[in-house]
Every structure is written in C-alpha cells, then in structure tokens.
Amino acid sequence: MSATTIPQLFDLTGRTALLTGGSGYLGSAFGAALAEAGAQVIVSSRDADRARESASRLPRRPGQQHFGIELDHQRPDDCPTWFAQAVACTGQIDVLINNGNEAVGADLTSVTPEQFSRQLANATGYFVLARLFRDHVVARQAPGSIVMLGSMYGVVGSYPDAYAGVCAASPVGYHALKGGIVHMTRHLAVYWARDRVRVNCLSPGPFPSEKAPAQMVERLCEKSPMGRMGRPEELKGALVFLSSDASSYITGQNLLVDGGWTAW
C-alpha cells in the first residue's frame, strides 16, 4: 500500500467544518483556511446576517458550498437546536472549531463576580458543542476532530508593564478561561480517543487587531523573541494541521503559535 502524500493528509475535501465565531478577526482567517483546504464551512455567529455574509466571502471550488447560521454558545440550552441546524446544512459535521468568545474587558481591579462568571461561561459553551459533536460523529460511526481556541495567556501570565498607563490589564477572567480550555482539551481527548474523536487546542500568541492601542502593541513587540505581532494568516496552517489527517495521531495537545513568547 502506498503511503499517504502530504497533499492528501492536509486535504479536507468532502468534509464539513463548523466554525463558531467565524465572522471575527481571527475567525475570518480560520474560515478561509478550512475552505482553501477543501472543506465546506458552516460559519456561525450570534448575528445570522454576519454569519451568512462571512460565509459568502469564503473561497469556493466547484461543488463546494458554505453556510452561515446563528449560534450563541453562551446560550447552551439552545445549542442542540443550533447544532441540528448546522448538521442539516450538509448532513454531517466532521470538524468543530470552538473559536467564538464573548469578551469581558474589565481587569482584575474592577471585574465583578458576575462578569468573571460570564467570561468563564464561554468554556461551558465549548463543552456543550464538543459533546454534541462527539455524539454526532459516533452515531455516524465516523472520526472527528475538535479544535479548541486557547491562548498563550492560558499558559503564562501577562506582563503588567505592557499595559500600564495605556489600557486595562489583560482580563483575569480571560486567563482563567483559556487555562481551563487548555486542560479541558486534555480531559476530553483521553475520554474520547477510543471514539475516534481527537481534541486539540490551538493557542495563539499576540495577534492584536488594528483596534488595539498602538503603544501597547509596541510594548508587546519588545516582549516577543521575534520582535513583532502575529498576522491572522500565520494561524491558518496550524488550524488545517489540527483539523486534518495530517495530525491523525495527535490528541490532547496544545499547539502554541506565539512567535516564541512562551519560550522565554
């Protein structure tokens, strides 16, 4: 039997990926990556119109379709209905990208208990969708890949001086959330490995959008071994790797794409 080639390993043709938060800054790059690899992409957003618009901009090969649906993982009781709507788009989901995030900007000096709990609730939504996906692929007797979105701040603390006098500190709830997502990845991976469901985490380093304060970005660049911030397209290869057969013997891992930030 001939060995599987590199193009075959990374090819997602014939598969459907559900991407939450697919209309955002990094989500748009993720959607493009999955589509370019051949997947049919279901983009979800809390705003159905934004989801459909984002799906309409994705690259298409002949016969390849993309869809946009409403889905708010912060409403976990409604997730089964939305997940069923996603399945109805193509009849199957083979890859789940848990990328959506409801942010809370308050830092550790001002965040309320309610805000802190609300931020942690993102993890609840990730788990509910992951379990729905696991049950779906097991019922189909098919393999599946889940990619959770973590962060370098789920692994290390931030530098207070990068934010001082410019903006609020990196939110403590965000650090707690992302650290929890990294470990939830490990936990689900070992329980679902025999189900042929792989669970991995993709943790970006500093990828600020153009809306980020310029002085803060300059300070963050000084903390990075590579001396610069990441660009969204620099996450595309890692996402396709974790979603595809190229990582078929990898589960429970946290892949950091951080310009060397956590190597210090």
N, C-alpha and C positions, 0 to 999 in steps of 0.2 A: 504494500500500500504506500502510495507516495505521500510525502509529508505535506501538511497544510502550508500554503505560502503566506507570506506577510500580507499581501492584499486581501486574501481570504480571511485571515484572522481578524482584521480590522473592519471587515465588511458587515454592515448592518442591514443589507438589502433583505426585504421580506419580514423585517421585524418592526414593531411599533413601540415607540418610547413615549411615556407620559412624563412631561416636564412641568413641574409646578414652578410658579414664579417666572414663567418663560418670557414675560414682556419686559423684564427689568434689565439693568445694566449688564450683569454677567449672564442672566438668563437668555438674553438675545444671542450671545455668543454660543451658549450651550445648544440652543435650538439649531443654529446654523451648523454646528459641528455634527450633531446627530443626523441632520438632513444630508449634509455633504457625504456622510459615511453610508448613506442609502436608506436610513430608517424613515418610516412615516412617523411624524411627530405630532403629538397632541399637546398643544400649548395650553396651560391653564393659568388663570389669573382671577383675582376677586372681581375683576371687571370683564365681563364676557366680550364686550366690544374690543377691548385692548387685546384680549387673547386671540380673537379672530384676526385682528389687524396684524399682530405679530406673526401668526401662522401664515398669513398671506404673503409675507415678505421672505419666507424661507425658500432656499433653492429647491428646485424640483427636477427630477429626472422623468422621463416618460413613464406614466403609470404610477408615479409617486404622489400621494396626497398628504396634506397636513390639515390639522383641525384646531380650532380654538374653542375652549369651553370655560365656563365659570367653575371655580373650585377655590374654596377658602379653607385651608387646613386648620384654621383657628376655630372652625365650627365642626368639630369632629363628629358630632351626631349626624351631620348632613353628608359626611364624606362617603358613606356607602352609596348614596344616591348619585353623587357626582362621579364616583368611580365607575358605577354601572353605565353612566352616560359616556364615559371615556371608552369603556370596552365596546359599547355599541358603535363607536365611530368606525372601527376596523374589525371587530370581532375578537380581538386579542390585544394584550399588552405584554411585551416581553422585557421591557426595561423601564424602571421607575427612577426618575431623578428627583429626589426630595430637595428642592432648591428654594422654594418660597420662604420668605421670612417677614414677619411683622416686627419692625424695629421699634425700640423704645430708646429715645435719645438721652434720657436722664442718667447722670453719672452717679457714683456711689455716695455723693454728698446730698443728693436731692431725690433719688428714686424712691417711690413709695412702695410699700409691700404689694399693693395691687398691681402696680406697673411691673415690678420684679416677677410676680407670678404670671402676669400676662406674657412676658417675654419667654419664660420657661415653657409656656403652653405651646410654643412652636414645636417643641420636642414631642408633645402628645400627638399633634397632628402628623408628624413624621412617622410615629409608630403606628397610628391607625391606618395610614395609607400603606405603609410597608406590610402590615398584616393582611390587608385586603388584597394586595398584590400577591403575597405569598399564597394565600388561599386560591386565588385565581389561577396561577400557573400550576399549582399542584393538582387542581381539578382538571386542568388540560393535560396533565402528565408531561409538562414542558419545563425546560430550565428557565431561570430568570435571573436578572441582575438588578440589584438596587444600589444606587449611589446616593449617599447622604452628603449634604454640604456642611462641612465643618469650617474650621478656620485655624490659622496659626494661633489665634487667641484662645483656642480650646486646648492648647498645648503649653503655651508660655504666657506670662503676664506681659502687660504693655509697659512702655517707658513713660513715666509721668511727665518728664520734661518735654516730651514730644507734643504734648497737648497744652501745657501750662501757659496761661495768658492768651491762648488762641481760641480754644473751644473746650467744651466739656470733655472730661476724660473718657476713654473708651468704656462703655457701659458695663458695670459689673455683672448685670443680668445676661449680657451677651456672652461674656466669658464663661459664666456658669452654664448657659445654654449649649455653647459649642463644645465645651468639655464633656457635657452629658451626651451629646450626639456622637462624639468620638467613641465613648465607651458603649453606648447603645449599639453602635455598629458591631463591636466585638461580640457583644452578648447575642444579638440576633444571628450573627454569622455562624456561631457554633451550634445554635439550635436548629438552624435551617439548612445547614450544609448537606445533610442527607436527603433533603427535599430538592436538591439541585438548585437552590436559591442562594446566590452569592450576595453578600452585603459588604460593601466597602465605603470608605469615606474619602471625599476629596476636600482637602483643606487649603484654600487659597491663603497666600500671604497678603501683603499690602497691594490692593487693587483699587485705589480711590478713583471715583468718577471725577468729572470736571467740576462738580459742585463742591468738592472738598476744599477746605481753606488752604490756600497756596502755601502759607507759612508752615502749617502742619505737615503738608506733603514734603516740603523741603527738609524739615527735621527728620521725617521718617526715612528719607533717602539717605541721610547721614548714618542711620542705624542699620542699613542694609549692606551686606557684603558686596552686592552687585551695584550699589550706589544709585539705584533707580527703583521706580514702582513697576508693578506688573501691568501688562496690557491684556485685555479680555481674551484675545486670540491665543494667548500663551497658556490658557487653560483648556483649549479645545482638544489637544492631543491626549492629555491626561483623562479627560472625560470619555472620549471614544475608547481609549485603552480599557478603562474600568467597565465600560458598558458592553464590550465586545468579547469575542472568544480569545482575543489577544491576552486576556487576563483570566483565562478559564480555570487556572489552578491558584487563584488569589482570592481570598475572602477574609474578612475581619481586619483588613488593613486600613491605615490612614495615610493617604498619599499627600504629602505637603508640597505645594508649588509656591515657594515663598522667596525665591532669589537668594536662598541661603540664610534667611532670617533666623531660623531655629537651629542653625549650625554653630552659632556663636557660643 
